[in-house]
Every structure is written in structure tokens, then in C-alpha cells.
């Protein structure tokens, strides 16, 4: 069983609203997704707000953000908060 010692809330800007489910599944392969909520920003733009659990010995939020930004349909990420658990 995996050990998680950090929870991070990350806002992810998805360039195509229809791809949100695909992005969610891809993030689930990178880290344990505890919570995921879609949010309308306006003008047809949606964000995905997720709370992920991970082990910081594998790179912390910078490494995780890089991996998320590399996913197809992700245009931008923003870490809203980080908490040790």
C-alpha cells in the first residue's frame, strides 16, 4: 500500500471541456485523486479542481505539476494549497 504524506489542491485549466474526464483519469495514474470538481470560469472555459495525495519524496508539487502540464488538453496548472498529512 502506498504512503501519502502530502495533500495538494491544484486548479487545472483544460482547453477542451469535453476532455475533462480524460484528464481526470490521466491524473489518477500520476497521484491518488482524493477529490475532483469541475468549475465554470466563464466564456466556455472550465477548470478542474483536484485534491491529490502523494509522497513528497518522489518530487513534491513541482514535479507533479510538470507531469500534469504535460498531459494532453491541459493548458495551465495552479497550486492553491499544500498540506502535510
C-alpha positions as CSV (number, residue, x, y, z in Angstrom):
1,X,0.0,0.0,0.0
2,X,1.3,3.4,-0.9
3,X,2.3,6.0,1.7
4,X,1.0,9.5,1.2
5,X,2.3,12.4,3.3
6,X,1.2,15.5,1.3
7,X,-2.2,16.7,0.1
8,X,-2.3,19.4,-2.6
9,X,-5.2,21.3,-4.1
10,X,-4.5,22.0,-7.7
11,X,-6.5,24.0,-10.3
12,X,-6.1,22.7,-13.8
13,X,-7.2,24.6,-16.8
14,X,-8.4,22.3,-19.5
15,X,-8.5,23.6,-23.1
16,X,-11.4,21.5,-24.1
17,X,-14.3,20.9,-21.7
18,X,-15.2,17.5,-23.3
19,X,-11.7,16.3,-22.3
20,X,-12.1,16.8,-18.5
21,X,-12.9,13.1,-17.8
22,X,-9.8,12.0,-19.8
23,X,-7.6,14.4,-17.9
24,X,-9.0,13.2,-14.6
25,X,-8.2,9.6,-15.5
26,X,-4.7,10.5,-16.5
27,X,-4.0,12.4,-13.3
28,X,-5.3,9.4,-11.4
29,X,-2.3,7.5,-12.8
30,X,0.1,10.1,-11.5
31,X,-1.2,10.5,-8.0
32,X,-4.0,9.4,-5.7
33,X,-7.0,11.7,-6.5
34,X,-9.0,12.3,-3.3
35,X,-11.5,14.8,-4.8
36,X,-12.2,16.3,-8.2
37,X,-14.7,19.1,-9.0
38,X,-15.4,20.8,-12.3
39,X,-15.8,24.6,-12.1
40,X,-17.1,27.0,-14.8
41,X,-14.8,30.0,-15.2
42,X,-16.8,31.7,-18.0
43,X,-16.7,32.1,-21.8
44,X,-16.9,28.3,-22.1
45,X,-13.7,27.8,-20.0
46,X,-13.8,25.1,-17.3
47,X,-11.3,24.2,-14.7
48,X,-10.8,21.0,-12.8
49,X,-10.0,21.5,-9.1
50,X,-8.5,18.4,-7.7
51,X,-7.1,17.3,-4.3
52,X,-4.3,14.8,-4.7
53,X,-2.4,12.8,-2.2
54,X,1.2,11.8,-2.9
55,X,4.6,11.1,-1.4
56,X,6.8,14.2,-1.5
57,X,10.0,12.0,-1.6
58,X,9.1,11.5,-5.3
59,X,9.4,15.1,-6.2
60,X,6.8,17.4,-4.5
61,X,4.3,19.6,-6.2
62,X,6.8,21.0,-8.8
63,X,7.4,17.5,-10.3
64,X,3.7,16.7,-10.1
65,X,2.7,20.0,-11.8
66,X,5.2,19.3,-14.6
67,X,3.6,15.9,-15.3
68,X,0.1,17.3,-15.2
69,X,1.0,20.2,-17.6
70,X,2.5,17.6,-20.0
71,X,-0.9,15.9,-20.3
72,X,-2.9,16.4,-23.5
73,X,-5.6,19.2,-23.1
74,X,-4.0,20.8,-20.0
75,X,-3.1,24.4,-20.7
76,X,-2.2,25.6,-17.2
77,X,-2.0,24.5,-13.6
78,X,-2.1,26.4,-10.4
79,X,-1.4,25.0,-6.9
80,X,-3.9,26.5,-4.5
81,X,-2.7,24.9,-1.3
82,X,-0.3,22.2,0.0
83,X,-0.7,20.4,3.4
84,X,1.4,17.7,5.1
85,X,-0.7,14.8,6.4
